């Protein structure tokens, strides 16, 4: 059987030897060892594998996703799913660039809806502290909410309102935000380990509602938070942590408002 050394394989596939070694170390290439020298040797069919890896890497596909595509029974279907997400990410990046340009030009992005105000009565909240970077939010928030819902189910206590998240610090792709996931409850209960029972005082809050498409636009979401928390709405003075209220329609594909960005504000004199 014809075999190729690392150098031979690199030249045949027009990649560097360093790339071949990396792909082999990550398990993307199958290598044997020469019994005499102990050096890696590759079967002829690995040339096409390297070329496919290089093709995907040229599109910016991470190695973990390259492995998922090449290891799939239907690599085209896996690639299509990845590329669809890439297109969505590209649209979000385009929106982010547009927002950055508008800020630099002194014209902040227009809000998707007018700011409204409402008075919230005192209520009891079962809470769970969490932290997450931007990329972790999609996993951390449902997991924390699921824990709280499980506690309510076990205690046979109904939910007394929509779930909301208090945002104590902003998240980035690198630094996690400090979050508190809150579920309203109708009466006192013994909080399970790791949770707390809190009184949310009566307050007024400024609100902007978003539909699902708007809520999925990370840059728009940031712009709304910034607008409310800096008092740019021109209304009462903000105080306290920003919040996001997840309405029952969240994630269902239903039209209309699914998420509310909220900031407590000073009560009228």
C-alpha positions as CSV (number, residue, x, y, z in Angstrom):
1,X,0.0,0.0,0.0
2,X,1.3,3.4,-1.0
3,X,1.9,5.7,2.0
4,X,2.9,9.3,2.4
5,X,5.1,11.1,4.9
6,X,3.9,14.3,6.6
7,X,5.8,16.3,4.0
8,X,4.5,14.4,1.1
9,X,0.9,14.8,2.3
10,X,1.4,18.5,2.9
11,X,2.8,19.0,-0.6
12,X,0.1,16.9,-2.3
13,X,-2.7,18.9,-0.5
14,X,-1.0,22.3,-0.8
15,X,-1.0,22.9,3.0
16,X,1.8,23.3,5.5
17,X,3.4,20.4,7.4
18,X,2.4,22.1,10.6
19,X,-1.3,22.0,9.4
20,X,-1.0,18.2,8.7
21,X,0.5,17.6,12.2
22,X,-2.3,19.7,13.8
23,X,-5.0,17.8,11.9
24,X,-3.5,14.5,12.8
25,X,-3.2,15.5,16.5
26,X,-6.9,16.5,16.5
27,X,-7.9,13.2,15.1
28,X,-9.0,14.5,11.7
29,X,-6.5,12.4,9.9
30,X,-5.6,8.8,10.3
31,X,-1.9,8.1,10.7
32,X,0.2,5.0,11.2
33,X,3.8,4.9,12.4
34,X,6.7,3.7,10.3
35,X,8.1,0.7,12.0
36,X,11.7,1.8,11.4
37,X,11.7,5.5,12.0
38,X,8.5,5.9,14.1
39,X,7.5,8.8,11.9
40,X,3.9,9.3,10.9
41,X,2.8,7.9,7.6
42,X,-0.5,8.4,5.9
43,X,-2.6,6.3,3.4
44,X,-3.2,7.8,0.0
45,X,-6.9,8.5,0.8
46,X,-5.8,11.0,3.4
47,X,-4.8,13.4,0.7
48,X,-8.5,14.0,-0.2
49,X,-9.3,14.3,3.5
50,X,-6.7,17.1,4.0
51,X,-8.0,18.9,0.9
52,X,-11.5,18.9,2.4
53,X,-10.3,20.1,5.8
54,X,-8.4,22.9,4.0
55,X,-11.5,23.8,2.0
56,X,-13.6,24.1,5.1
57,X,-10.9,26.0,7.1
58,X,-10.7,28.4,4.2
59,X,-14.3,29.3,4.9
60,X,-13.4,29.9,8.5
61,X,-15.1,26.7,9.8
62,X,-13.6,25.9,13.3
63,X,-11.8,22.5,13.6
64,X,-14.4,21.1,15.9
65,X,-17.1,21.8,13.3
66,X,-14.8,20.4,10.5
67,X,-14.7,17.2,12.5
68,X,-18.5,17.2,12.8
69,X,-18.9,17.7,9.0
70,X,-16.4,15.1,7.9
71,X,-17.5,12.5,10.5
72,X,-21.2,12.8,9.7
73,X,-23.1,10.2,7.8
74,X,-24.6,13.1,5.8
75,X,-21.8,15.7,5.7
76,X,-23.8,17.9,3.3
77,X,-26.7,18.2,5.8
78,X,-24.3,19.1,8.7
79,X,-22.5,21.6,6.5
80,X,-25.8,23.2,5.5
81,X,-26.8,23.6,9.1
82,X,-23.5,25.2,10.0
83,X,-23.6,27.5,7.0
84,X,-27.1,28.6,7.8
85,X,-25.9,29.7,11.2
86,X,-23.0,31.4,9.6
87,X,-25.3,33.4,7.4
88,X,-27.4,34.4,10.5
89,X,-24.2,35.4,12.3
90,X,-23.2,37.4,9.2
91,X,-26.5,39.3,9.3
92,X,-26.0,40.0,13.0
93,X,-22.4,41.3,12.3
94,X,-23.8,43.5,9.6
95,X,-26.3,44.9,12.0
96,X,-23.5,45.4,14.6
97,X,-21.4,47.3,12.1
98,X,-24.4,49.5,11.2
99,X,-25.0,50.2,14.8
100,X,-21.3,51.0,15.5
101,X,-21.3,53.4,12.5
102,X,-24.4,55.2,13.7
103,X,-23.0,55.6,17.2
104,X,-19.7,57.0,15.7
105,X,-21.8,59.4,13.6
106,X,-23.6,60.6,16.7
107,X,-26.9,59.0,15.6
108,X,-27.7,56.1,18.0
109,X,-29.9,53.3,16.6
110,X,-33.6,54.0,16.6
111,X,-35.6,52.0,19.1
112,X,-37.9,49.3,17.7
113,X,-40.8,50.6,19.9
114,X,-41.7,53.5,22.1
115,X,-40.8,53.4,25.7
116,X,-43.8,52.7,28.0
117,X,-44.1,52.9,31.8
118,X,-45.9,50.7,34.3
119,X,-46.2,50.3,38.0
120,X,-45.3,46.9,39.5
121,X,-46.7,45.9,42.9
122,X,-44.5,44.3,45.6
123,X,-44.0,40.6,44.9
124,X,-42.2,37.5,46.1
125,X,-39.5,36.1,43.9
126,X,-37.7,32.7,44.0
127,X,-34.2,33.5,42.6
128,X,-31.1,31.8,41.4
129,X,-27.8,33.5,40.8
130,X,-25.9,32.6,37.6
131,X,-23.1,33.9,35.4
132,X,-22.6,33.6,31.6
133,X,-20.7,35.1,28.7
134,X,-22.7,36.1,25.7
135,X,-22.1,32.8,24.0
136,X,-23.2,30.9,27.1
137,X,-26.5,32.7,27.7
138,X,-28.5,30.4,25.5
139,X,-27.5,27.4,27.7
140,X,-27.2,29.0,31.2
141,X,-30.6,30.9,31.3
142,X,-32.8,27.9,30.3
143,X,-30.9,25.6,32.7
144,X,-31.3,28.1,35.6
145,X,-35.0,28.6,34.8
146,X,-35.5,24.8,34.5
147,X,-34.0,24.4,38.1
148,X,-36.4,27.0,39.5
149,X,-39.4,25.5,37.7
150,X,-38.5,22.0,39.0
151,X,-38.5,23.4,42.6
152,X,-41.9,25.0,42.1
153,X,-43.3,21.7,40.7
154,X,-41.9,19.7,43.6
155,X,-43.4,22.2,46.1
156,X,-46.7,22.3,44.2
157,X,-46.4,26.1,44.0
158,X,-47.7,27.9,40.8
159,X,-45.8,30.5,38.9
160,X,-47.2,34.0,39.6
161,X,-45.9,35.8,36.6
162,X,-43.3,35.8,33.7
163,X,-39.7,34.8,34.4
164,X,-37.3,37.7,34.4
165,X,-33.5,38.1,34.6
166,X,-31.8,40.9,36.6
167,X,-28.6,41.9,34.8
168,X,-26.1,43.1,37.4
169,X,-23.2,43.4,34.9
170,X,-22.9,43.2,31.2
171,X,-21.6,40.1,29.4
172,X,-19.1,40.0,26.6
173,X,-17.7,37.0,24.7
174,X,-14.9,36.9,27.2
175,X,-16.3,38.1,30.5
176,X,-19.4,36.6,32.1
177,X,-22.3,38.8,33.4
178,X,-23.6,38.5,36.9
179,X,-27.3,37.4,36.6
180,X,-30.2,36.7,38.8
181,X,-32.9,34.5,37.3
182,X,-36.3,35.3,39.0
183,X,-39.7,33.6,39.1
184,X,-42.6,35.3,40.9
185,X,-44.4,33.1,43.4
186,X,-47.8,33.7,45.1
187,X,-46.8,32.9,48.7
188,X,-43.7,32.3,50.8
189,X,-42.0,28.9,50.4
190,X,-38.8,27.3,51.7
191,X,-36.1,28.1,49.1
192,X,-34.1,25.0,48.1
193,X,-30.3,25.0,48.4
194,X,-28.7,27.4,46.1
195,X,-31.8,29.6,45.7
196,X,-33.2,32.5,47.6
197,X,-36.6,34.0,48.4
198,X,-36.6,37.8,47.8
199,X,-39.1,40.6,48.1
200,X,-39.1,42.8,45.0
201,X,-40.4,46.2,46.2
202,X,-43.1,48.0,44.4
203,X,-41.7,50.2,41.7
204,X,-42.2,51.9,38.4
205,X,-40.3,50.6,35.3
206,X,-39.6,51.7,31.8
207,X,-40.3,49.0,29.2
208,X,-39.5,48.3,25.5
209,X,-41.1,45.3,24.0
210,X,-39.4,43.2,21.3
211,X,-40.6,40.5,18.9
212,X,-38.6,37.3,18.4
213,X,-36.6,38.6,15.5
214,X,-35.7,41.8,17.4
215,X,-34.9,39.9,20.6
216,X,-32.5,37.7,18.6
217,X,-30.6,40.7,17.3
218,X,-27.9,41.0,20.0
219,X,-26.8,44.5,18.9
220,X,-30.3,45.8,19.0
221,X,-30.8,44.3,22.4
222,X,-27.7,46.0,23.7
223,X,-28.9,49.3,22.2
224,X,-32.2,49.1,24.0
225,X,-30.5,48.3,27.3
226,X,-28.2,51.3,26.8
227,X,-31.0,53.6,25.9
228,X,-33.0,52.7,29.0
229,X,-30.2,52.5,31.5
230,X,-28.6,55.8,30.5
231,X,-31.9,57.7,30.8
232,X,-31.9,58.5,27.1
233,X,-35.6,57.8,27.1
234,X,-36.1,61.3,28.5
235,X,-38.4,60.0,31.3
236,X,-37.8,59.4,35.0
237,X,-34.3,58.7,36.3
238,X,-33.3,55.0,36.0
239,X,-32.3,53.1,39.2
240,X,-31.4,49.5,39.9
241,X,-30.4,46.7,37.5
242,X,-31.7,46.3,34.0
243,X,-34.0,43.3,33.5
244,X,-35.2,41.1,30.7
245,X,-38.8,39.7,31.0
246,X,-39.4,36.5,29.1
247,X,-43.1,36.3,28.1
248,X,-44.9,33.0,27.5
249,X,-44.6,33.5,23.7
250,X,-40.8,33.5,23.9
251,X,-39.3,30.9,21.6
252,X,-42.6,29.7,20.3
253,X,-42.5,31.4,16.9
254,X,-45.6,33.4,17.8
255,X,-45.9,36.9,16.5
256,X,-45.9,40.0,18.7
257,X,-43.9,40.9,21.8
258,X,-41.9,37.9,23.4
259,X,-39.3,39.8,25.4
260,X,-39.4,43.0,27.4
261,X,-36.3,45.0,28.2
262,X,-37.0,46.8,31.5
263,X,-35.3,49.2,33.8
264,X,-36.7,50.4,37.2
265,X,-37.2,54.2,37.3
266,X,-37.8,56.8,39.9
267,X,-41.5,57.1,40.9
268,X,-43.2,60.3,40.0
269,X,-43.1,63.0,42.6
